[in-house]
Amino acid sequence: NTLEACDPDEIFSEELQTLLDKALSMMPEKTLAVFIASRYQDKTYKEIAEEMDITVKGVGFHMTKALKILREHLKDYLISIIIAFSAFFL
């Protein structure tokens, strides 16, 4: 019964979310705001630049910084993430 109650997909998803939350918490405030606007709100770099009163190049800088932080914190899980997403789309 205990093993049946453990859904590997749910456990993996929760663990990945925890890691993602930790990585996001490591980002400087402006970098996090740019990342959220781009990835979660689907805004263009131009829209973000106008809203935050920074240049489009500045948005790119913050996105590069955000993605670097994510890569560093999620590097040990990259293969698992790729496999999980591949299984999802097949």
C-alpha positions in Angstrom: 0.0 0.0 0.0 2.8 2.4 0.9 4.5 1.9 -2.5 1.2 2.3 -4.3 0.6 5.6 -2.6 4.0 7.0 -3.9 3.5 8.4 -7.3 7.0 8.9 -8.8 5.8 11.6 -11.1 4.3 13.5 -8.2 7.4 13.1 -6.1 9.7 14.2 -9.0 7.4 17.2 -9.7 7.4 18.3 -6.1 11.2 17.9 -5.8 11.8 19.8 -9.0 9.4 22.6 -7.9 11.3 22.9 -4.6 14.6 23.2 -6.5 13.1 25.7 -8.9 11.8 27.8 -6.0 15.2 27.7 -4.4 16.9 28.9 -7.6 14.4 31.7 -8.1 14.9 32.8 -4.5 18.7 33.2 -5.3 18.0 35.7 -8.0 18.3 39.5 -7.5 14.9 41.2 -7.4 15.1 42.8 -10.8 16.5 39.6 -12.5 13.6 37.7 -11.0 11.0 40.2 -12.2 12.4 40.1 -15.7 12.5 36.3 -15.7 8.9 36.0 -14.4 7.6 38.6 -17.0 9.3 36.7 -19.8 8.7 33.1 -18.9 5.5 33.1 -16.8 3.7 36.1 -18.3 4.9 35.6 -21.9 6.0 39.2 -22.4 8.4 40.3 -25.0 11.8 41.8 -24.2 10.5 45.1 -25.6 7.4 45.0 -23.3 9.5 44.2 -20.3 11.9 46.9 -21.1 9.2 49.5 -21.4 7.4 48.4 -18.2 10.6 48.3 -16.1 12.2 51.4 -17.7 15.3 49.5 -18.8 16.8 48.8 -22.3 16.0 45.7 -24.3 19.7 44.9 -23.9 19.2 45.2 -20.1 16.4 42.7 -20.3 18.7 40.3 -22.1 21.3 40.8 -19.5 18.9 39.9 -16.7 17.5 36.8 -18.6 21.1 35.6 -19.2 21.8 36.0 -15.5 18.5 34.2 -14.5 19.2 31.3 -16.8 22.7 30.9 -15.5 21.4 30.7 -12.0 18.8 28.1 -13.0 21.4 26.0 -14.9 23.7 26.1 -11.8 20.9 25.0 -9.4 19.3 22.4 -11.7 22.4 21.0 -13.4 22.2 17.7 -11.5 18.6 17.2 -12.7 18.9 18.3 -16.3 18.9 14.7 -17.7 15.8 13.8 -15.6 14.1 17.0 -16.7 14.8 16.2 -20.4 13.5 12.7 -20.0 10.4 13.8 -18.2 9.5 16.4 -20.8 10.3 14.0 -23.6 7.9 11.4 -22.1 5.3 14.1 -21.8 5.4 15.0 -25.5 5.6 11.4 -26.8 
